[in-house]
Amino acid sequence: MGVARGIGILAGTVVILGAGLYGPATLLGPLPAASVSRIALDDPEPATPPVLPASGASAITLNAIDAPFAAAGNTEPMPMASITKAITALVVLDRHPLNENEPGPTVPITSDDYLSYIDYRDSGTRTVTVYTADAWTERDMLQAMLLSSSNNHADTLARWAFGSVDEYVVAANSWLAENDLADTVVVDATGLSDRSVGTAADLARLSALALETPAIASLLSEPVTGLPSRRGVDNTTTYMPENGVIGISRSYTDAAGICLQFGLDVKVEGVEGPLRVYGAFLGQPDWDTLDAGMLALVESAKAGVSARPAIAEGTPVVTLTTAWGDTARGVAGLSPDTLRWIRTTPSITVDTDPVTTAGAGATIGSILVDDGSGTERTVPLKIDSAVYDPDFFWRLGHPAIVIDAWIDSF
């Protein structure tokens, strides 16, 4: 206690005594708040960070807005092969929207489209056959482009929606900028050019944009039908579905290496709904490396994703001690069981309200828990036993403490 404060308490006591208010002041005056001390927590359950490939570039995110919560490898823009076609699909759908399973308008096959098909076929790149008399719907076109990675269908969609591939490229780069994907640039609709590039961070968020688009999500998950099935369209995006992987694009070029764009559903037994993460792997050197990288990510997800409470209910966090000798503990209240990826050892910050008296179970503050899941969680801080007002004799016998609290109340 400082000298000035001690003098103030002494002066206050003299004034109270001089005014004949000693009894009322000590018996009715405010009480000092209990002192608070932290309790060391037991070792928490282990955290499991995501395991990502050492080769190429990779990133995973929880949504299309936030930055990835894990990334590895090259952070610079890299060639992205047919992931470019996912951009083509999103940009075309931005111009010509489709609802889930809606066929959409007919896309005519022009002589330029047919010649484009011949050129791509003769160069040995992926195509799906078209003829000028065909009647492809917009959904049919998207199926051929996304599921069979048809290069001629990518160019046809770009010409149909924007007048030319060059005009499409301008629109696509504007769309990328509008969606805060500034490190991704396209120069074509197919991804065959090594100048169509993106970062793993951008393309992980692009995965979320694709799977959050009903027209794309539905055609990735449903059988090929109609004209596309008769022309040999097959789903090349399917990849490790038994492990919860949702393939969006799986492709290779000499410049890009192997590239994968995906979602991953992680389920926890007894908990409703999976936790979905979105990701991209770029520049993988071979298929075995891709498989090993994905399996390592899946296993780390199984270990890291949990619905356990942010901090177990009843965990003692602080001890409260009053000036008159009462003690109680502040314990964690109930926190919701929310699916999340616990990536770091949880750290907690405790904010305790001033406590003089309180009934058992009263909320006396909050606990902020950060477990690296991307969202800090606030848990109520409860008092585990009642703290009562001191008795008559304690108040009369401790005037300095009561008067100090009285001065603090002003």
C-alpha positions, 0 to 999 in steps of 0.5 A, a space after each residue: 500500500 503506498 504512503 499516499 493511500 495509507 494517509 488517505 485511509 487514515 484520514 478517512 478513518 478519522 473523518 468517519 470516527 469524528 462524525 460518529 459513523 464508524 459502526 455504519 461505515 464498517 457494517 454497511 460499507 462495500 467489501 474488497 474484491 477477492 484476490 485471484 490467482 491462476 491454477 496451473 492446468 493439467 497437460 491438455 490433449 495433444 494437438 495435431 497440425 495438418 501434414 502437407 506435402 514437402 514437394 511443390 506447393 499446398 494449402 488448405 482452408 476452411 472457407 473461401 474468405 479466410 486465408 489458409 490455415 496451413 500451407 507448405 512449399 512454394 508460395 509463389 504463383 505456379 502453373 496450375 494445369 486444369 485447375 484453370 478450368 475450374 476458374 473457367 466454370 466459375 466465370 462462365 457461371 457468373 455470366 450465365 448462372 445455373 441452379 443445381 441440376 438446371 440444364 441451362 441454355 443450349 450452347 451451339 457448336 460453331 465451325 470454330 468450335 469444331 476446328 478447335 476440337 480437331 486441333 486439340 485432338 490432333 495435338 494429343 491433349 484431352 478432348 470430347 468429340 463435338 459436331 456442328 449439329 450438336 445441341 449441348 446444354 450449358 450443364 453438358 458443356 460444364 460436365 465435359 470440361 470439368 469431369 473429362 477436362 475437355 480442352 475444346 469445351 473450355 474454349 467453346 464455353 469461353 467463346 459462347 459466354 464472352 465472344 472470344 477466348 481473349 475477351 474471356 481472359 479479360 473477364 476472368 482476370 477481373 473476376 479473380 481480382 474481385 474475389 481477392 485472388 490477386 496472385 492468380 492469373 489466366 491467359 487461357 481457358 484450359 490451363 495448357 499455357 504455363 502462364 496461367 498460374 496461381 498460388 496454392 493459397 489462392 487455389 485452396 480458396 478457389 476450391 471452396 468457391 467451386 464446391 459452394 457453387 451448387 451447379 458445380 457441386 452437383 455435377 461433381 457428385 452425380 453420374 454423367 448423363 445425356 449427350 456427355 455420356 454418349 460422347 464418352 465423358 467420364 469423371 476424371 476428378 474422382 479421387 479417394 472418395 473412400 477417404 472423404 476426398 471430393 476431387 474438383 480437378 486432377 491434372 498434369 502438364 509438363 510445366 505444372 506437374 501434377 495438380 489437385 484441387 479438392 475438398 475433404 470431409 472429415 467425420 467424427 463418430 457420434 457428431 452430426 455432419 463433417 468438417 469440410 476443408 478445401 485445398 490445392 496441391 500444385 507441382 507434385 512430381 508423380 502420382 505416388 507422391 500425390 497419393 502419399 501426400 493426400 493420405 498423410 493429410 487425411 490421417 492428420 485430419 482424422 487425428 486433429 479434428 475433434 468436437 471435444 469442448 474447448 476446455 472441459 466443464 468444471 476445469 479449475 482455472 483460478 482460485 479466489 480468496 477474500 480478505 475475510 478468509 473465504 475461498 472458492 474456485 473459478 471453473 470452466 462452464 459449459 462450452 458447445 461441442 463444435 467440430 474443429 481442427 485442433 492444430 495447436 496446444 490450447 492457450 487460455 486467457 482468463 477475464 475475472 469480474 470483481 467478486 465480493 460475494 457470489 452464489 455457487 454457479 454464478 458467472 464471474 467472468 470468461 475464459 478465452 481459448 485459442 486452440 489454433 482452430 481458426 476461431 477463438 472460443 469464449 467459455 463462461 467462468 463459473 464460481 464453484 462454491 458460494 462466497 458469503 458476506 463476512 460476519 459482524 465482528 470481522 467488519 468491526 475489526 477490520 476498518 482499514 480494509 472496509 474503508 479502503 474498499 469504500 474509497 475505491 468505490 468512488 
